[in-house]
Amino acid sequence: MLPLRTSLALGIAILSASAAAAQLLPQLSSPLGPTIGRTLEDVGEDAARPVRSGLDQVDGALQRLRQTRLDSLSALVRQHSDDLALDLRGDPAIRDELLLLDPDAGALDAAQQAGFDVIGDDRLEGLDIRTVRLRPPANMDLARAERRLRQAVRGATIQSNPIYRTVGTATPQSTATPVARSKARSGAVIGLIDGGVAGLSSFSRSVTSRGFATGAPVANDHATAIASILLGHGRIPALVPGGSLLSADIYGRDPRGGNALAIARALGWLAGSGAHIINISLVGPDNPLLAKAISVVDKRGIIIVAAVGNDGAAAPPAYPASYPQVIAVTGVDAKGRPLIEAGRAKHIDFAAPAADLVGANATGGVGLLRGTSYAAPFVAGTLASLDPGQRANRSRAVAALSRLAVTPANVRSGLVGRGIICPKCATR
């Protein structure tokens, strides 16, 4: 049995099961799904009344949530068994591919002697990172292949190519009336790594798209909703009037879409195309290639904003939000209370509106949005409206945002990082 304080904290966390439907991942079936739509404070108040009565249930629910996540990842692999497999860490990844980062000739020779074939050798555009893709020996599963490669090639950076998923939900139609926003024009260029943004007339002239997966770019509801928060659509006011959006579609129609290599390639394109700020509303595991790409982009003064995901506080830390170079964003409701399903990262920098929002979909319609995916663009858009000197690097950007952030009296310290950004900007 866990200590009382820990169990209560986990009890609140366990009620945070995912409401996120990914482009490729099946939706996680929450063991406590009816709680989605609530906040940490709501559940905390319920849990505080029968303080000890639910501790066993809390511990059991924690195990169920963990198992639910594992079952969901396994379901994804079964659904796309020709393309995906579980890697050495249990994450879905491209089944017939391992990566070597910046290998020397000796590492490549050792890999080939161990039975691995080179299927690609590229220096990533805009990043100067060399990636060599290797095909494992026939009939060897991905996890075993990674073990074998690590034994054969000592000291090299070896990894699978895991899949990252979008985070957020949308429901059709809404009668909510968005509030007015500033009409100050921005010259900032924002990069978006996601699915494809629809070419809607309201913002198509402001969007430049490029695909990094088979069939891409393909219009995607998730990416289009984020674009509409930033650029406006119909009655949805623009958060970044006059802004430009570079849209990198890493999914397309590809079962292997959303992988770490695609994200790294997208980062390189955005860095070389003039992006000042990059929004990433995706989650997945820690990964050496992604970490290195993020570091390279950060050193160039480009600000990366990422959502913490919707897998709940009991889930593993989300990446890329957990990288120290990234501004990690969680979500709150209209009262400034953290969403029950909000995930976690190794640090939380800020929160932003993430419930009962209005956004466009790929067909030009409007629907209600919920999830930390849609909190991230409020932070990215606020950064775009600042003087360039205030966002010259991550530390300056965090300092500038901190001066704008607010923390409601009813929200416990730390749950929203340094505070809530743009609470009045919500497209409600």
Buried (B, 14 or more C-beta within 10 A) or exposed (E): EBEEEEBBBBBBBBBBBBBBBBBBBBBBEBBBBEBBBBBBBBBBEBBEEEEEEBBEBBBEBBEBBBEBBEEBBEBBBEBBEEBBBBBBBEBBBBBBBBBBBBBEEEBBEBBEEBBBEEEEEEEBBBBEBEBBBBBBEEEBEBBEBBEBBBEBBEEBBBBBBBBBBBBBBBEEEBEBEBEEBBEEEBEBBBBBBBBBBBBBEBBEEBBBBBBBBEEBBBBBBBBBBBBBBBBBBBEBBBBBBBBBBBBBBBBBEBBBBBBBBBBBBBBBBBBEBEBBBBBBBBBBBBBEBBBBBBBBBBEEBBBBBBBBBBBBBBBBBBBBBBBEBBBBBBBBBEEBBBBBBBBBBBBBBBBBBBBBBBBBBBEBBBBBBBBBBBBBBBBBBBBBBBEEEBBBBBEBBBEBBBEBBBBEEEBEEEBBBBBBBBBEBBBB
